[in-house]
């Protein structure tokens, strides 16, 4: 499934132009909301030194947030937006352990110990729920195949307050996603849904 629809591309270009290389520039409400989500994703890390794929890295701000936690990490940021990759390289290109890549699909990632993805499953625009769910599951299968130690991601939850839900966004069933990961990827799967945001985080750890 090709996700680079004009609506989707225009959304991120507009945000980046209006808000600059910030949390709002990549579609989050504010820096605090982005940090809360990043805080969940780092819980997947168990190795003292590791390689990391950041799928949908945006302008690379996970690097700034994680700091010392990934100082020994070989970080690779991937995004389908050329503007995002360009800004990320400008911001963090001087870091020896960080590289950023423009890709067309998740399958272009290199294998790594861990893969994370934040916010890439939220905006579906005109895709129907069934097609978008299949896209999510396809992407999770790729993340699994590219990750030797584990992976983590977040998705908006169907338990969001109805009055705030938007038609262009996708709200997933956390139980369904948890069950799929448990049955297909690992027996060590965590569902985090207790951090006061309208989304949940799944952590998949593999035995190594």
NUKEGU-410847 format. One line per field, with one value per residue (C-alpha): x, y, z; residue number from 1. Coordinates in steps of 0.1 Angstrom, whole numbers, plus 2048, in hexadecimal, padded with zeros to 3 digits. Example, Ala and Ser with C-alpha at 12.3 -4.5 7.8 and 13.67 -1.06 7.14 Angstrom:
<recs>
X	[87B / 889]
Y	[7D3 / 7F5]
Z	[84E / 847]
bavex	[1 / 2]
</recs>
This chain:
<recs>
X	[800 / 80E / 809 / 818 / 7F6 / 7F6 / 7E0 / 7F8 / 817 / 807 / 7FD / 821 / 82F / 816 / 81E / 843 / 840 / 829 / 83A / 85E / 872 / 85E / 845 / 829 / 83C / 839 / 814 / 815 / 802 / 820 / 843 / 835 / 81D / 839 / 850 / 836 / 834 / 85A / 85C / 847 / 85B / 87D / 86F / 876 / 89C / 8AE / 8D0 / 8ED / 8F7 / 8E2 / 8D8 / 8B6 / 89F / 888 / 86C / 85B / 876 / 869 / 883 / 896 / 88B / 88B / 8B1 / 8AF / 896 / 8A7 / 8C9 / 8DF / 8C8 / 8D4 / 8F7 / 906 / 8EC / 8F0 / 8D2 / 8C1 / 8A4 / 88D / 871 / 85E / 85E / 87C / 877 / 877 / 897 / 8A8 / 8A0 / 8AB / 8CC / 8D1 / 8C8 / 8DB / 8F2 / 910 / 90A / 920 / 908 / 8EA / 8E0 / 8C0 / 8B1 / 895 / 881 / 861 / 857 / 860 / 86F / 88D / 899 / 8B9 / 8B7 / 8BC / 8B9 / 89B / 882 / 86B / 84E / 83B / 81C / 81F / 7FE / 7E7 / 7DE / 7CB / 7B8 / 7A2 / 7AD / 791 / 797 / 79D / 7B7 / 7C9 / 7CA / 7D9 / 7F3 / 7FB / 7FF / 814 / 82B / 82D / 838 / 854 / 85E / 85F / 874 / 88D / 890 / 8A5 / 89F / 87D / 868 / 84F / 834 / 816 / 7F3 / 7D5 / 7BC / 797 / 791 / 796 / 77B / 762 / 75E / 782 / 786 / 78E / 783 / 7A5 / 7B5 / 7B6 / 7AD / 7B9 / 7AC / 7C9 / 7BD / 7BD / 7E0 / 7EE / 7DF / 7EE / 811 / 80E / 803 / 81B / 83B / 844 / 836 / 845 / 82D / 823 / 805 / 809 / 7E9 / 7EE / 800 / 7E3 / 7E4 / 7CB / 7E1 / 7F2 / 815 / 81E / 840 / 84C / 86A / 87B / 890 / 8B5]
Y	[800 / 822 / 83B / 85A / 869 / 88E / 896 / 885 / 895 / 8B7 / 8B4 / 8AE / 8C8 / 8E2 / 8DA / 8DB / 8FD / 90C / 8FF / 8F7 / 8D9 / 8D3 / 8BB / 8CF / 8CE / 8A8 / 8A8 / 8A6 / 8BE / 8CA / 8C0 / 8B2 / 89A / 88E / 888 / 873 / 85C / 85A / 851 / 832 / 827 / 827 / 80C / 7F3 / 7F7 / 7DC / 7D9 / 7EF / 7F8 / 7F3 / 7FD / 80F / 816 / 834 / 82F / 850 / 863 / 885 / 89F / 887 / 894 / 871 / 875 / 894 / 885 / 864 / 874 / 85E / 840 / 83C / 84D / 82B / 823 / 822 / 836 / 836 / 84D / 845 / 85B / 85D / 883 / 893 / 8B4 / 8A1 / 88E / 8AE / 8C0 / 8A2 / 8A1 / 8C6 / 8C3 / 8A3 / 89B / 8A3 / 885 / 869 / 84E / 85C / 859 / 862 / 852 / 85B / 83C / 832 / 816 / 805 / 7E8 / 7FE / 7FF / 7ED / 7D2 / 7DE / 7D3 / 7E9 / 7FC / 818 / 82A / 848 / 857 / 846 / 833 / 850 / 863 / 84F / 86A / 859 / 836 / 81F / 80F / 7EC / 7F7 / 80C / 7F0 / 7D9 / 7F4 / 7F5 / 7CF / 7CE / 7E9 / 7D6 / 7B7 / 7CA / 7D9 / 7B7 / 7A9 / 7C6 / 7C4 / 7A9 / 7B4 / 7C5 / 7E2 / 7FC / 812 / 827 / 82B / 841 / 82D / 826 / 82F / 854 / 86C / 86C / 891 / 896 / 87A / 886 / 874 / 876 / 864 / 83F / 832 / 80E / 7F3 / 7EE / 7CB / 7C1 / 7CF / 7BF / 79D / 79F / 7A7 / 78C / 771 / 77B / 78B / 781 / 774 / 793 / 7AF / 7CD / 7E4 / 806 / 81A / 82D / 84D / 866 / 869 / 85F / 843 / 823 / 814 / 7F0 / 7E2 / 7C2 / 7B1 / 793 / 779 / 77F]
Z	[800 / 7F6 / 813 / 803 / 7FA / 7F1 / 80F / 826 / 817 / 817 / 83C / 847 / 830 / 83D / 861 / 85C / 84A / 865 / 884 / 879 / 885 / 8A5 / 8B3 / 8A3 / 882 / 881 / 88C / 8B2 / 8C8 / 8DB / 8E7 / 907 / 8F5 / 8DF / 8FD / 90F / 8F0 / 8EC / 911 / 90A / 8EC / 8FE / 915 / 8FA / 8FD / 912 / 901 / 90E / 8EA / 8CB / 8A8 / 8A5 / 888 / 88C / 872 / 86A / 87C / 872 / 87A / 891 / 8B3 / 8C3 / 8C2 / 8D8 / 8F0 / 8F5 / 8FA / 911 / 90C / 8E9 / 8EB / 8E3 / 8C8 / 8A3 / 899 / 877 / 870 / 853 / 844 / 823 / 825 / 814 / 827 / 849 / 840 / 835 / 856 / 86A / 859 / 85F / 884 / 88D / 86F / 884 / 89B / 891 / 89D / 889 / 865 / 853 / 834 / 81C / 814 / 801 / 818 / 839 / 827 / 81E / 842 / 84B / 866 / 889 / 8AD / 8B3 / 89E / 8AB / 89A / 8A9 / 899 / 876 / 879 / 883 / 864 / 84A / 838 / 81E / 824 / 833 / 854 / 846 / 82D / 847 / 860 / 846 / 83F / 864 / 867 / 848 / 857 / 878 / 866 / 855 / 876 / 885 / 869 / 86C / 892 / 8A4 / 8C8 / 8C6 / 8BA / 8C8 / 8B9 / 8C2 / 8B3 / 8BB / 8D0 / 8C9 / 8EE / 8E6 / 8F0 / 8D3 / 8D2 / 8CA / 8B0 / 88C / 86C / 85C / 879 / 880 / 8A3 / 8A9 / 8C0 / 8D8 / 8E1 / 8BC / 8B6 / 8D6 / 8CD / 8AA / 8B7 / 8D2 / 8B9 / 89D / 8AB / 8CF / 8EF / 900 / 8F7 / 90C / 907 / 917 / 919 / 939 / 931 / 92C / 907 / 8EC / 8E0 / 8EC / 8E8 / 8DF / 8E9 / 8D9 / 8E8 / 8D9 / 8EB / 8E2]
bavex	[1 / 2 / 3 / 4 / 5 / 6 / 7 / 8 / 9 / 10 / 11 / 12 / 13 / 14 / 15 / 16 / 17 / 18 / 19 / 20 / 21 / 22 / 23 / 24 / 25 / 26 / 27 / 28 / 29 / 30 / 31 / 32 / 33 / 34 / 35 / 36 / 37 / 38 / 39 / 40 / 41 / 42 / 43 / 44 / 45 / 46 / 47 / 48 / 49 / 50 / 51 / 52 / 53 / 54 / 55 / 56 / 57 / 58 / 59 / 60 / 61 / 62 / 63 / 64 / 65 / 66 / 67 / 68 / 69 / 70 / 71 / 72 / 73 / 74 / 75 / 76 / 77 / 78 / 79 / 80 / 81 / 82 / 83 / 84 / 85 / 86 / 87 / 88 / 89 / 90 / 91 / 92 / 93 / 94 / 95 / 96 / 97 / 98 / 99 / 100 / 101 / 102 / 103 / 104 / 105 / 106 / 107 / 108 / 109 / 110 / 111 / 112 / 113 / 114 / 115 / 116 / 117 / 118 / 119 / 120 / 121 / 122 / 123 / 124 / 125 / 126 / 127 / 128 / 129 / 130 / 131 / 132 / 133 / 134 / 135 / 136 / 137 / 138 / 139 / 140 / 141 / 142 / 143 / 144 / 145 / 146 / 147 / 148 / 149 / 150 / 151 / 152 / 153 / 154 / 155 / 156 / 157 / 158 / 159 / 160 / 161 / 162 / 163 / 164 / 165 / 166 / 167 / 168 / 169 / 170 / 171 / 172 / 173 / 174 / 175 / 176 / 177 / 178 / 179 / 180 / 181 / 182 / 183 / 184 / 185 / 186 / 187 / 188 / 189 / 190 / 191 / 192 / 193 / 194 / 195 / 196 / 197 / 198 / 199 / 200 / 201 / 202 / 203 / 204 / 205 / 206 / 207 / 208]
</recs>
